[in-house]
Amino acid sequence: MDEKQVTIGRFTSFMGVHYQYISDSNGRVYMSLTGSDKDQLVVFHHDARADWGSEEHKLVLNTKTAGAWGTEVRPSGFPFTPNVNVAVTATFGPPNIVKTYANSKEITTYNIPAGANISDIKGVSIISENNAIHPTVKLGIIAFGIGLVGKDPMKYGSSVIMAALAPTDLSPGVFNIRLLKEQLQYYPTSDVLLNINPRKDTIVFNTKSGGSWTRDETIANNYFTPGAAFLIAIITQNGYFEIRVNGEFAYGFKFRSSDHPLYATIEGVPTLTRMAYEHSP
């Protein structure tokens, strides 16, 4: 069994979760968004069963309240082809609605039943139970819709703020903070207007356009310590993104595109205590 999890200080509507893995013909991969007592409250459960028990190629959605599971929802259309990359996105909006996507295709809309609310979510876990190869799971939390719920791009003077614990593993690609151009269902194929990848000794900044990463810009990592708390603010200035960590100016990344970000994501952190968007005046 392989597990990735994030503890969340405050989860709200217009946020979401994304993860990726390599599919297999056996086992299952499931996501649970839980309350403070995960045995009593699972606000949303997304269970992709390739071959588990008597189930084969079944996606099961459900909610647990007061320790009891509700009525299962079993939508069709989820990809179960073995040995391919599967990118799952779930976005949350009022009133207690979840939209799910797989590889940029909308799968279904799920209504969270009475007794559970989006605001009850305190943690996210992704677990793979696989009889063969454990999928490589990547888990991220999304600020779903910076700038008027993603309809109005991030303007000059606006900022994205995230407070979290850095992962203990700062290997390349593990820990990423991103500003995205396109609608969230297209993650991870969206153009990335800014990618921040803190590593053990360096911080690497880059963009992705048309599916290809461009030129790295690198500075020394004097800001992120493995396992330590941090506060990062990304501010849209005239011609560049200003990156501040723990109140200190870290870098100015010049725009490589005339586009403005619609969404922000963070992946690889074990705890996320705050994720906010502040509009310019």
C-alpha positions as CSV (number, residue, x, y, z in Angstrom):
1,M,0.0,0.0,0.0
2,D,1.2,3.5,-0.9
3,E,-0.2,6.6,0.7
4,K,0.1,10.4,0.3
5,Q,-1.7,12.8,2.5
6,V,-2.1,16.5,3.3
7,T,-3.5,18.1,6.5
8,I,-5.5,21.2,5.7
9,G,-6.2,24.1,8.0
10,R,-9.1,25.5,5.9
11,F,-10.7,24.0,2.9
12,T,-13.4,26.0,1.1
13,S,-15.6,26.1,-2.0
14,F,-13.6,27.0,-5.1
15,M,-10.7,24.8,-4.1
16,G,-9.9,21.3,-5.3
17,V,-7.6,18.4,-5.4
18,H,-5.5,16.8,-8.1
19,Y,-3.4,13.7,-8.3
20,Q,-1.6,11.5,-10.9
21,Y,-0.6,7.9,-11.0
22,I,0.4,5.1,-13.4
23,S,-2.6,2.8,-13.8
24,D,-2.3,-1.0,-13.3
25,S,-4.6,-3.9,-14.0
26,N,-4.8,-4.8,-10.3
27,G,-5.9,-3.1,-7.1
28,R,-7.4,0.3,-6.7
29,V,-6.5,4.0,-6.1
30,Y,-8.8,6.0,-3.9
31,M,-9.0,9.5,-2.5
32,S,-10.7,10.5,0.7
33,L,-11.4,14.0,1.9
34,T,-12.0,13.7,5.6
35,G,-13.2,15.6,8.7
36,S,-11.4,16.0,12.0
37,D,-12.3,12.4,12.8
38,K,-11.6,10.5,9.6
39,D,-13.4,7.4,10.9
40,Q,-16.6,9.3,11.4
41,L,-16.7,11.8,8.5
42,V,-15.5,11.3,4.9
43,V,-16.9,14.3,2.9
44,F,-16.0,12.8,-0.4
45,H,-14.6,9.4,-1.4
46,H,-13.3,8.7,-5.0
47,D,-12.5,5.0,-5.4
48,A,-11.1,3.8,-8.8
49,R,-11.2,0.0,-8.7
50,A,-9.2,-1.6,-11.5
51,D,-9.6,-5.1,-10.0
52,W,-10.5,-5.2,-6.3
53,G,-12.4,-7.9,-4.7
54,S,-15.3,-8.7,-7.0
55,E,-15.1,-5.3,-8.7
56,E,-13.4,-4.6,-12.0
57,H,-13.2,-1.3,-13.8
58,K,-15.5,0.5,-11.4
59,L,-15.4,4.1,-10.1
60,V,-17.3,4.4,-6.8
61,L,-18.1,7.8,-5.2
62,N,-19.5,8.1,-1.7
63,T,-19.8,10.0,1.6
64,K,-19.5,8.8,5.2
65,T,-21.4,10.6,8.0
66,A,-21.6,9.6,11.6
67,G,-19.4,6.6,10.8
68,A,-21.8,5.1,8.2
69,W,-21.3,5.1,4.4
70,G,-24.2,6.5,2.3
71,T,-25.5,5.5,-1.1
72,E,-22.8,4.7,-3.7
73,V,-22.6,6.6,-7.0
74,R,-21.0,4.7,-9.9
75,P,-20.4,6.9,-12.9
76,S,-19.0,5.6,-16.2
77,G,-16.2,6.9,-18.4
78,F,-13.2,6.6,-16.0
79,P,-10.0,5.4,-17.7
80,F,-8.8,2.0,-16.6
81,T,-6.4,1.1,-19.3
82,P,-3.3,-0.3,-17.6
83,N,0.2,1.3,-17.7
84,V,-1.0,4.8,-18.7
85,N,-0.8,8.1,-16.8
86,V,-4.1,9.0,-15.0
87,A,-4.6,12.6,-13.9
88,V,-7.6,13.0,-11.6
89,T,-9.1,16.4,-10.6
90,A,-11.9,17.1,-8.2
91,T,-13.2,20.7,-7.8
92,F,-15.5,21.8,-5.1
93,G,-18.2,24.5,-5.3
94,P,-21.4,25.7,-3.7
95,P,-23.7,24.3,-2.7
96,N,-21.7,21.2,-1.7
97,I,-21.0,20.1,-5.3
98,V,-18.0,18.2,-6.6
99,K,-17.0,18.0,-10.2
100,T,-14.7,15.2,-11.1
101,Y,-12.4,14.9,-14.1
102,A,-9.9,12.3,-15.4
103,N,-7.3,13.2,-18.1
104,S,-9.2,16.4,-18.8
105,K,-12.5,14.7,-19.4
106,E,-15.4,15.5,-17.1
107,I,-16.7,12.3,-15.4
108,T,-19.6,13.5,-13.3
109,T,-21.0,16.0,-10.8
110,Y,-21.5,14.6,-7.3
111,N,-23.8,16.2,-4.7
112,I,-22.5,15.9,-1.2
113,P,-25.4,14.7,1.0
114,A,-26.8,16.2,4.1
115,G,-24.6,15.7,7.2
116,A,-21.4,16.7,5.4
117,N,-20.1,20.0,4.1
118,I,-17.1,21.2,2.1
119,S,-16.0,23.3,5.0
120,D,-15.7,20.2,7.2
121,I,-12.7,19.0,5.2
122,K,-9.5,18.8,7.3
123,G,-7.4,16.3,5.3
124,V,-6.9,14.6,2.0
125,S,-5.4,11.2,1.5
126,I,-4.6,9.2,-1.7
127,I,-4.0,5.5,-1.2
128,S,-3.1,2.8,-3.7
129,E,-3.8,-0.8,-3.0
130,N,-2.1,-2.7,-5.7
131,N,-1.1,-6.3,-6.1
132,A,1.6,-5.5,-8.6
133,I,3.3,-2.1,-9.0
134,H,2.4,0.7,-6.6
135,P,1.5,3.8,-8.7
136,T,3.6,6.9,-8.4
137,V,1.1,9.2,-6.7
138,K,1.4,13.0,-6.9
139,L,-1.0,15.0,-4.7
140,G,-1.7,18.7,-4.9
141,I,-4.2,21.2,-3.5
142,I,-5.7,23.8,-5.8
143,A,-6.9,27.3,-5.2
144,F,-9.8,26.9,-7.5
145,G,-10.3,30.2,-9.2
146,I,-8.1,33.1,-8.2
147,G,-9.6,36.3,-9.5
148,L,-13.3,35.9,-9.2
149,V,-13.5,32.1,-9.3
150,G,-11.2,31.8,-12.3
151,K,-13.3,33.9,-14.6
152,D,-11.2,37.1,-14.1
153,P,-7.4,36.7,-14.4
154,M,-5.0,37.6,-11.7
155,K,-4.3,41.3,-12.2
156,Y,-1.4,43.6,-11.3
157,G,-1.0,44.0,-7.6
158,S,-3.0,40.9,-6.8
159,S,-1.3,38.1,-4.8
160,V,-1.6,34.4,-4.0
161,I,-0.6,33.5,-0.4
162,M,0.2,30.0,0.9
163,A,1.2,28.9,4.3
164,A,2.4,25.3,4.7
165,L,5.0,22.9,5.9
166,A,7.8,22.1,3.4
167,P,8.2,18.4,2.6
168,T,11.1,16.6,4.2
169,D,12.1,15.4,0.7
170,L,13.3,18.2,-1.5
171,S,14.3,16.1,-4.4
172,P,13.7,17.7,-7.9
173,G,10.1,17.8,-8.8
174,V,8.6,16.8,-5.5
175,F,7.5,20.2,-4.2
176,N,5.9,22.6,-6.7
177,I,3.9,25.8,-6.5
178,R,2.3,26.8,-9.8
179,L,0.2,29.5,-11.5
180,L,-1.8,28.1,-14.3
181,K,-3.3,29.7,-17.4
182,E,-6.2,27.5,-18.3
183,Q,-9.3,26.0,-16.8
184,L,-8.6,23.5,-14.0
185,Q,-10.0,20.4,-15.7
186,Y,-7.1,20.6,-18.1
187,Y,-4.6,20.3,-15.4
188,P,-1.8,18.9,-15.7
189,T,-1.8,19.8,-19.5
190,S,-2.4,23.5,-18.8
191,D,0.2,26.0,-19.7
192,V,2.2,27.0,-16.5
193,L,2.9,30.7,-16.2
194,L,5.1,30.2,-13.2
195,N,6.5,27.0,-11.6
196,I,8.4,27.2,-8.4
197,N,10.3,24.0,-7.5
198,P,12.3,24.3,-4.2
199,R,15.0,21.8,-3.9
200,K,17.7,20.9,-1.3
201,D,20.2,23.6,-2.4
202,T,18.4,25.6,-5.1
203,I,15.0,26.9,-6.1
204,V,14.2,26.4,-9.8
205,F,11.7,28.7,-11.6
206,N,10.3,27.9,-15.0
207,T,7.2,28.0,-17.3
208,K,5.5,25.4,-19.5
209,S,4.0,26.3,-22.9
210,G,2.4,23.9,-25.3
211,G,3.3,20.9,-23.2
212,S,7.1,21.7,-23.0
213,W,9.1,23.2,-20.2
214,T,11.2,26.2,-21.1
215,R,14.4,27.7,-19.6
216,D,15.2,27.2,-15.9
217,E,16.1,30.2,-13.7
218,T,17.8,29.2,-10.5
219,I,18.7,30.7,-7.2
220,A,20.2,29.4,-3.9
221,N,17.6,27.9,-1.6
222,N,17.9,30.2,1.4
223,Y,14.2,30.1,2.1
224,F,12.7,26.6,2.4
225,T,13.9,24.1,5.1
226,P,12.8,20.5,4.9
227,G,9.9,19.9,7.3
228,A,9.7,23.6,8.4
229,A,6.8,26.1,8.1
230,F,6.9,28.7,5.4
231,L,4.7,31.5,4.1
232,I,5.0,32.4,0.4
233,A,3.4,35.3,-1.4
234,I,3.4,35.6,-5.2
235,I,2.5,39.1,-6.3
236,T,1.7,40.2,-9.9
237,Q,3.8,43.3,-10.6
238,N,4.3,45.3,-13.8
239,G,6.2,42.8,-16.0
240,Y,7.1,40.2,-13.4
241,F,6.0,38.0,-10.5
242,E,7.4,39.1,-7.2
243,I,8.1,36.1,-4.9
244,R,8.4,36.7,-1.2
245,V,9.1,33.9,1.4
246,N,8.5,34.5,5.1
247,G,8.2,38.2,4.4
248,E,11.5,38.5,2.6
249,F,12.0,39.2,-1.1
250,A,13.3,36.1,-2.8
251,Y,13.0,36.6,-6.6
252,G,11.5,38.6,-9.4
253,F,10.4,36.3,-12.3
254,K,9.9,38.2,-15.5
255,F,6.7,37.4,-17.5
256,R,7.3,35.1,-20.4
257,S,3.7,35.4,-21.6
258,S,1.0,38.1,-21.9
259,D,-1.5,35.8,-20.3
260,H,-2.6,36.2,-16.6
261,P,-3.0,33.3,-14.2
262,L,-6.4,31.8,-13.5
263,Y,-5.5,29.1,-11.0
264,A,-2.8,28.3,-8.4
265,T,-1.7,24.9,-7.1
266,I,0.6,23.5,-4.6
267,E,1.8,19.9,-4.4
268,G,4.1,17.8,-2.2
269,V,3.5,19.5,1.1
270,P,2.3,17.4,4.1
271,T,0.4,20.3,5.7
272,L,-1.4,23.3,4.2
273,T,-2.7,25.8,6.7
274,R,-3.6,28.7,4.4
275,M,-4.3,29.3,0.7
276,A,-5.7,32.6,-0.2
277,Y,-6.1,35.1,-3.1
278,E,-6.0,38.8,-2.5
279,H,-7.3,41.1,-5.2
280,S,-5.6,44.3,-6.2
281,P,-7.5,47.5,-5.2
